[in-house]
């Protein structure tokens, strides 16, 4: 730790400012990347659940209509 403090103390102002600029840029880009990743994954999961829900509804409607058609075709015959 002392070596790092001594190293930073002996650097020129220009070098310290350049390193702090690079560190701040890296930090802000990292925060933005994490935020973008979280937001985009939420959007993808929402779209995927809506799509799967739509497919299930279509499947249910298809099964309902086919079962109605079969029940109309097969009528019991009473003797």
N, CA, C and O atoms as CSV, one atom per row, in Angstrom:
chain,resi,resn,atom,element,x,y,z
A,1,UNK,N,N,0.820,-1.181,0.000
A,1,UNK,CA,C,0.000,0.000,0.000
A,1,UNK,C,C,0.873,1.259,0.000
A,1,UNK,O,O,0.555,2.252,-0.653
A,2,UNK,N,N,1.957,1.194,0.730
A,2,UNK,CA,C,2.864,2.345,0.768
A,2,UNK,C,C,3.516,2.570,-0.589
A,2,UNK,O,O,3.743,3.704,-1.012
A,3,UNK,N,N,3.809,1.460,-1.258
A,3,UNK,CA,C,4.424,1.586,-2.582
A,3,UNK,C,C,3.484,2.291,-3.556
A,3,UNK,O,O,3.906,3.129,-4.352
A,4,UNK,N,N,2.204,1.935,-3.477
A,4,UNK,CA,C,1.223,2.552,-4.374
A,4,UNK,C,C,1.099,4.038,-4.073
A,4,UNK,O,O,1.061,4.852,-4.996
A,5,UNK,N,N,1.037,4.405,-2.800
A,5,UNK,CA,C,0.949,5.825,-2.435
A,5,UNK,C,C,2.197,6.576,-2.883
A,5,UNK,O,O,2.111,7.695,-3.390
A,6,UNK,N,N,3.342,5.959,-2.693
A,6,UNK,CA,C,4.580,6.613,-3.111
A,6,UNK,C,C,4.627,6.750,-4.624
A,6,UNK,O,O,5.073,7.773,-5.143
A,7,UNK,N,N,4.170,5.728,-5.333
A,7,UNK,CA,C,4.156,5.773,-6.789
A,7,UNK,C,C,3.221,6.878,-7.289
A,7,UNK,O,O,3.572,7.637,-8.192
A,8,UNK,N,N,2.031,6.958,-6.693
A,8,UNK,CA,C,1.083,7.996,-7.095
A,8,UNK,C,C,1.583,9.388,-6.741
A,8,UNK,O,O,1.334,10.342,-7.478
A,9,UNK,N,N,2.277,9.512,-5.632
A,9,UNK,CA,C,2.786,10.816,-5.199
A,9,UNK,C,C,3.871,11.329,-6.142
A,9,UNK,O,O,3.984,12.536,-6.358
A,10,UNK,N,N,4.664,10.424,-6.702
A,10,UNK,CA,C,5.772,10.833,-7.562
A,10,UNK,C,C,5.374,10.979,-9.029
A,10,UNK,O,O,6.184,11.405,-9.852
A,11,UNK,N,N,4.122,10.627,-9.361
A,11,UNK,CA,C,3.694,10.802,-10.749
A,11,UNK,C,C,3.404,12.278,-11.016
A,11,UNK,O,O,3.080,13.049,-10.113
A,12,UNK,N,N,3.531,12.631,-12.276
A,12,UNK,CA,C,3.229,14.021,-12.632
A,12,UNK,C,C,1.717,14.247,-12.621
A,12,UNK,O,O,0.933,13.298,-12.645
A,13,UNK,N,N,1.331,15.501,-12.586
A,13,UNK,CA,C,-0.083,15.843,-12.576
A,13,UNK,C,C,-0.761,15.359,-13.844
A,13,UNK,O,O,-1.893,14.876,-13.805
A,14,UNK,N,N,-0.081,15.486,-14.952
A,14,UNK,CA,C,-0.635,15.058,-16.238
A,14,UNK,C,C,-0.936,13.550,-16.217
A,14,UNK,O,O,-1.991,13.122,-16.686
A,15,UNK,N,N,-0.032,12.765,-15.687
A,15,UNK,CA,C,-0.221,11.317,-15.622
A,15,UNK,C,C,-1.375,10.969,-14.686
A,15,UNK,O,O,-2.190,10.107,-15.016
A,16,UNK,N,N,-1.462,11.620,-13.526
A,16,UNK,CA,C,-2.553,11.354,-12.597
A,16,UNK,C,C,-3.898,11.721,-13.199
A,16,UNK,O,O,-4.877,10.993,-13.036
A,17,UNK,N,N,-3.948,12.857,-13.898
A,17,UNK,CA,C,-5.203,13.256,-14.531
A,17,UNK,C,C,-5.603,12.279,-15.642
A,17,UNK,O,O,-6.780,11.956,-15.800
A,18,UNK,N,N,-4.622,11.820,-16.399
A,18,UNK,CA,C,-4.909,10.859,-17.469
A,18,UNK,C,C,-5.434,9.553,-16.889
A,18,UNK,O,O,-6.410,8.999,-17.394
A,19,UNK,N,N,-4.796,9.057,-15.834
A,19,UNK,CA,C,-5.253,7.817,-15.197
A,19,UNK,C,C,-6.639,7.974,-14.574
A,19,UNK,O,O,-7.456,7.056,-14.652
A,20,UNK,N,N,-6.910,9.109,-13.965
A,20,UNK,CA,C,-8.236,9.309,-13.377
A,20,UNK,C,C,-9.296,9.422,-14.470
A,20,UNK,O,O,-10.419,8.954,-14.281
A,21,UNK,N,N,-8.964,10.034,-15.608
A,21,UNK,CA,C,-9.906,10.103,-16.728
A,21,UNK,C,C,-10.213,8.704,-17.257
A,21,UNK,O,O,-11.370,8.375,-17.521
A,22,UNK,N,N,-9.189,7.893,-17.409
A,22,UNK,CA,C,-9.390,6.521,-17.889
A,22,UNK,C,C,-10.231,5.725,-16.888
A,22,UNK,O,O,-11.116,4.968,-17.288
A,23,UNK,N,N,-9.962,5.891,-15.594
A,23,UNK,CA,C,-10.719,5.169,-14.570
A,23,UNK,C,C,-12.180,5.604,-14.555
A,23,UNK,O,O,-13.071,4.761,-14.451
A,24,UNK,N,N,-12.438,6.894,-14.657
A,24,UNK,CA,C,-13.819,7.390,-14.655
A,24,UNK,C,C,-14.571,6.936,-15.907
A,24,UNK,O,O,-15.754,6.603,-15.834
A,25,UNK,N,N,-13.894,6.923,-17.048
A,25,UNK,CA,C,-14.521,6.456,-18.282
A,25,UNK,C,C,-14.868,4.984,-18.174
A,25,UNK,O,O,-15.967,4.575,-18.547
A,26,UNK,N,N,-13.949,4.192,-17.671
A,26,UNK,CA,C,-14.180,2.764,-17.500
A,26,UNK,C,C,-15.335,2.509,-16.534
A,26,UNK,O,O,-16.176,1.645,-16.784
A,27,UNK,N,N,-15.377,3.250,-15.445
A,27,UNK,CA,C,-16.435,3.081,-14.454
A,27,UNK,C,C,-17.804,3.429,-15.036
A,27,UNK,O,O,-18.770,2.692,-14.834
A,28,UNK,N,N,-17.890,4.537,-15.748
A,28,UNK,CA,C,-19.188,4.930,-16.315
A,28,UNK,C,C,-19.645,3.953,-17.398
A,28,UNK,O,O,-20.830,3.632,-17.483
A,29,UNK,N,N,-18.717,3.482,-18.218
A,29,UNK,CA,C,-19.085,2.502,-19.246
A,29,UNK,C,C,-19.537,1.184,-18.624
A,29,UNK,O,O,-20.449,0.534,-19.135
A,30,UNK,N,N,-18.911,0.801,-17.544
A,30,UNK,CA,C,-19.292,-0.432,-16.857
A,30,UNK,C,C,-20.704,-0.314,-16.275
A,30,UNK,O,O,-21.507,-1.239,-16.397
A,31,UNK,N,N,-21.000,0.809,-15.652
A,31,UNK,CA,C,-22.334,1.019,-15.082
A,31,UNK,C,C,-23.383,1.017,-16.187
A,31,UNK,O,O,-24.445,0.414,-16.028
A,32,UNK,N,N,-23.103,1.676,-17.295
A,32,UNK,CA,C,-24.048,1.706,-18.407
A,32,UNK,C,C,-24.245,0.316,-19.010
A,32,UNK,O,O,-25.365,-0.047,-19.369
A,33,UNK,N,N,-23.179,-0.456,-19.123
A,33,UNK,CA,C,-23.274,-1.803,-19.686
A,33,UNK,C,C,-24.117,-2.713,-18.798
A,33,UNK,O,O,-24.932,-3.487,-19.300
A,34,UNK,N,N,-23.929,-2.627,-17.503
A,34,UNK,CA,C,-24.710,-3.450,-16.583
A,34,UNK,C,C,-26.183,-3.059,-16.653
A,34,UNK,O,O,-27.057,-3.925,-16.700
A,35,UNK,N,N,-26.456,-1.762,-16.659
A,35,UNK,CA,C,-27.845,-1.300,-16.760
A,35,UNK,C,C,-28.496,-1.745,-18.057
A,35,UNK,O,O,-29.645,-2.186,-18.055
A,36,UNK,N,N,-27.771,-1.633,-19.167
A,36,UNK,CA,C,-28.306,-2.049,-20.461
A,36,UNK,C,C,-28.568,-3.549,-20.489
A,36,UNK,O,O,-29.583,-3.990,-21.030
A,37,UNK,N,N,-27.675,-4.327,-19.919
A,37,UNK,CA,C,-27.847,-5.777,-19.895
A,37,UNK,C,C,-29.081,-6.175,-19.091
A,37,UNK,O,O,-29.853,-7.034,-19.516
A,38,UNK,N,N,-29.264,-5.557,-17.942
A,38,UNK,CA,C,-30.430,-5.872,-17.100
A,38,UNK,C,C,-31.718,-5.491,-17.817
A,38,UNK,O,O,-32.669,-6.272,-17.844
A,39,UNK,N,N,-31.752,-4.299,-18.394
A,39,UNK,CA,C,-32.963,-3.827,-19.074
A,39,UNK,C,C,-33.286,-4.691,-20.296
A,39,UNK,O,O,-34.441,-5.060,-20.506
A,40,UNK,N,N,-32.282,-5.010,-21.089
A,40,UNK,CA,C,-32.541,-5.807,-22.292
A,40,UNK,C,C,-32.956,-7.228,-21.939
A,40,UNK,O,O,-33.779,-7.813,-22.643
A,41,UNK,N,N,-32.416,-7.795,-20.880
A,41,UNK,CA,C,-32.836,-9.142,-20.489
A,41,UNK,C,C,-34.278,-9.132,-19.999
A,41,UNK,O,O,-35.017,-10.088,-20.235
A,42,UNK,N,N,-34.692,-8.053,-19.312
A,42,UNK,CA,C,-36.091,-7.945,-18.903
A,42,UNK,C,C,-37.016,-7.887,-20.113
A,42,UNK,O,O,-38.064,-8.532,-20.129
A,43,UNK,N,N,-36.631,-7.120,-21.118
A,43,UNK,CA,C,-37.448,-6.995,-22.326
A,43,UNK,C,C,-37.529,-8.334,-23.050
A,43,UNK,O,O,-38.601,-8.727,-23.510
A,44,UNK,N,N,-36.410,-9.033,-23.153
A,44,UNK,CA,C,-36.389,-10.328,-23.840
A,44,UNK,C,C,-37.268,-11.337,-23.103
A,44,UNK,O,O,-38.025,-12.074,-23.736
A,45,UNK,N,N,-37.178,-11.378,-21.781
A,45,UNK,CA,C,-37.999,-12.309,-21.010
A,45,UNK,C,C,-39.487,-11.974,-21.131
A,45,UNK,O,O,-40.321,-12.877,-21.208
A,46,UNK,N,N,-39.819,-10.694,-21.149
A,46,UNK,CA,C,-41.215,-10.283,-21.298
A,46,UNK,C,C,-41.752,-10.720,-22.661
A,46,UNK,O,O,-42.849,-11.271,-22.754
A,47,UNK,N,N,-40.972,-10.473,-23.718
A,47,UNK,CA,C,-41.409,-10.864,-25.057
A,47,UNK,C,C,-41.534,-12.375,-25.193
A,47,UNK,O,O,-42.457,-12.870,-25.840
A,48,UNK,N,N,-40.613,-13.102,-24.588
A,48,UNK,CA,C,-40.667,-14.564,-24.671
A,48,UNK,C,C,-41.886,-15.102,-23.937
A,48,UNK,O,O,-42.529,-16.033,-24.421
A,49,UNK,N,N,-42.217,-14.542,-22.786
A,49,UNK,CA,C,-43.390,-15.038,-22.050
A,49,UNK,C,C,-44.672,-14.690,-22.785
A,49,UNK,O,O,-45.614,-15.484,-22.786
A,50,UNK,N,N,-44.730,-13.506,-23.417
A,50,UNK,CA,C,-45.916,-13.150,-24.193
A,50,UNK,C,C,-46.074,-14.078,-25.393
A,50,UNK,O,O,-47.187,-14.489,-25.724
A,51,UNK,N,N,-44.963,-14.406,-26.042
A,51,UNK,CA,C,-45.011,-15.296,-27.198
A,51,UNK,C,C,-45.473,-16.689,-26.795
A,51,UNK,O,O,-46.322,-17.283,-27.460
A,52,UNK,N,N,-44.918,-17.207,-25.713
A,52,UNK,CA,C,-45.315,-18.553,-25.284
A,52,UNK,C,C,-46.763,-18.567,-24.822
A,52,UNK,O,O,-47.473,-19.546,-25.049
A,53,UNK,N,N,-47.213,-17.492,-24.173
A,53,UNK,CA,C,-48.609,-17.418,-23.758
A,53,UNK,C,C,-49.527,-17.391,-24.974
A,53,UNK,O,O,-50.583,-18.025,-24.972
A,54,UNK,N,N,-49.126,-16.659,-26.013
A,54,UNK,CA,C,-49.913,-16.624,-27.244
A,54,UNK,C,C,-49.980,-17.982,-27.910
A,54,UNK,O,O,-51.027,-18.369,-28.427
A,55,UNK,N,N,-48.878,-18.708,-27.903
A,55,UNK,CA,C,-48.871,-20.053,-28.494
A,55,UNK,C,C,-49.775,-21.002,-27.719
A,55,UNK,O,O,-50.468,-21.828,-28.313
A,56,UNK,N,N,-49.770,-20.890,-26.416
A,56,UNK,CA,C,-50.632,-21.750,-25.594
A,56,UNK,C,C,-52.095,-21.424,-25.862
A,56,UNK,O,O,-52.924,-22.327,-25.977
A,57,UNK,N,N,-52.415,-20.137,-25.962
A,57,UNK,CA,C,-53.805,-19.755,-26.251
A,57,UNK,C,C,-54.239,-20.285,-27.616
A,57,UNK,O,O,-55.346,-20.805,-27.756
A,58,UNK,N,N,-53.376,-20.156,-28.618
A,58,UNK,CA,C,-53.716,-20.663,-29.947
A,58,UNK,C,C,-53.913,-22.180,-29.912
A,58,UNK,O,O,-54.835,-22.703,-30.538
A,59,UNK,N,N,-53.063,-22.869,-29.193
A,59,UNK,CA,C,-53.200,-24.318,-29.062
A,59,UNK,C,C,-54.500,-24.697,-28.382
A,59,UNK,O,O,-55.170,-25.642,-28.798
A,60,UNK,N,N,-54.862,-23.960,-27.333
A,60,UNK,CA,C,-56.118,-24.234,-26.634
A,60,UNK,C,C,-57.322,-23.976,-27.539
A,60,UNK,O,O,-58.276,-24.755,-27.553
A,61,UNK,N,N,-57.270,-22.881,-28.291
A,61,UNK,CA,C,-58.368,-22.592,-29.214
A,61,UNK,C,C,-58.482,-23.684,-30.272
A,61,UNK,O,O,-59.583,-24.098,-30.635
A,62,UNK,N,N,-57.346,-24.138,-30.756
A,62,UNK,CA,C,-57.357,-25.194,-31.763
A,62,UNK,C,C,-57.939,-26.481,-31.197
A,62,UNK,O,O,-58.736,-27.150,-31.855
A,63,UNK,N,N,-57.543,-26.825,-29.982
A,63,UNK,CA,C,-58.092,-28.028,-29.348
A,63,UNK,C,C,-59.579,-27.880,-29.072
A,63,UNK,O,O,-60.348,-28.825,-29.250
A,64,UNK,N,N,-59.985,-26.683,-28.635
A,64,UNK,CA,C,-61.412,-26.461,-28.373
A,64,UNK,C,C,-62.236,-26.592,-29.643
A,64,UNK,O,O,-63.290,-27.228,-29.639
A,65,UNK,N,N,-61.763,-25.995,-30.728
A,65,UNK,CA,C,-62.533,-26.058,-31.971
A,65,UNK,C,C,-62.558,-27.474,-32.540
A,65,UNK,O,O,-63.568,-27.896,-33.102
A,66,UNK,N,N,-61.463,-28.205,-32.401
A,66,UNK,CA,C,-61.469,-29.581,-32.915
A,66,UNK,C,C,-62.352,-30.476,-32.061
A,66,UNK,O,O,-62.987,-31.389,-32.588
A,67,UNK,N,N,-62.408,-30.234,-30.749
A,67,UNK,CA,C,-63.277,-31.057,-29.901
A,67,UNK,C,C,-64.745,-30.727,-30.151
A,67,UNK,O,O,-65.600,-31.607,-30.046
A,68,UNK,N,N,-65.051,-29.465,-30.481
A,68,UNK,CA,C,-66.431,-29.098,-30.807
A,68,UNK,C,C,-66.850,-29.765,-32.114
A,68,UNK,O,O,-67.974,-30.251,-32.242
A,69,UNK,N,N,-65.937,-29.782,-33.078
A,69,UNK,CA,C,-66.250,-30.410,-34.365
A,69,UNK,C,C,-66.488,-31.904,-34.205
A,69,UNK,O,O,-67.385,-32.454,-34.844
A,70,UNK,N,N,-65.714,-32.560,-33.379
A,70,UNK,CA,C,-65.885,-33.999,-33.191
A,70,UNK,C,C,-67.160,-34.292,-32.437
A,70,UNK,O,O,-67.838,-35.276,-32.733
A,71,UNK,N,N,-67.499,-33.468,-31.476
A,71,UNK,CA,C,-68.729,-33.733,-30.730
A,71,UNK,C,C,-69.953,-33.495,-31.601
A,71,UNK,O,O,-70.997,-34.106,-31.372
A,72,UNK,N,N,-69.847,-32.615,-32.601
A,72,UNK,CA,C,-70.964,-32.402,-33.512
A,72,UNK,C,C,-71.094,-33.570,-34.480
A,72,UNK,O,O,-72.203,-33.961,-34.847
A,73,UNK,N,N,-69.964,-34.123,-34.889
A,73,UNK,CA,C,-69.993,-35.234,-35.838
A,73,UNK,C,C,-70.472,-36.524,-35.203
A,73,UNK,O,O,-71.197,-37.296,-35.830
A,74,UNK,N,N,-70.076,-36.760,-33.976
A,74,UNK,CA,C,-70.440,-38.004,-33.305
A,74,UNK,C,C,-71.626,-37.729,-32.403
A,74,UNK,O,O,-71.488,-37.195,-31.302
A,75,UNK,N,N,-72.784,-38.104,-32.893
A,75,UNK,CA,C,-73.997,-37.920,-32.103
A,75,UNK,C,C,-74.482,-39.302,-31.675
A,75,UNK,O,O,-74.481,-40.251,-32.459
A,76,UNK,N,N,-74.879,-39.386,-30.462
A,76,UNK,CA,C,-75.330,-40.717,-29.985
A,76,UNK,C,C,-76.634,-41.103,-30.668
A,76,UNK,O,O,-77.518,-40.282,-30.908
A,77,UNK,N,N,-76.706,-42.379,-30.965
A,77,UNK,CA,C,-77.916,-42.915,-31.600
A,77,UNK,C,C,-78.650,-43.714,-30.536
A,77,UNK,O,O,-78.120,-44.665,-29.961
A,78,UNK,N,N,-79.851,-43.311,-30.299
A,78,UNK,CA,C,-80.675,-43.996,-29.298
A,78,UNK,C,C,-81.668,-44.885,-30.005
A,78,UNK,O,O,-82.346,-44.458,-30.939
A,79,UNK,N,N,-81.750,-46.094,-29.568
A,79,UNK,CA,C,-82.668,-47.054,-30.187
A,79,UNK,C,C,-83.952,-47.120,-29.444
A,79,UNK,O,O,-84.846,-47.878,-29.823
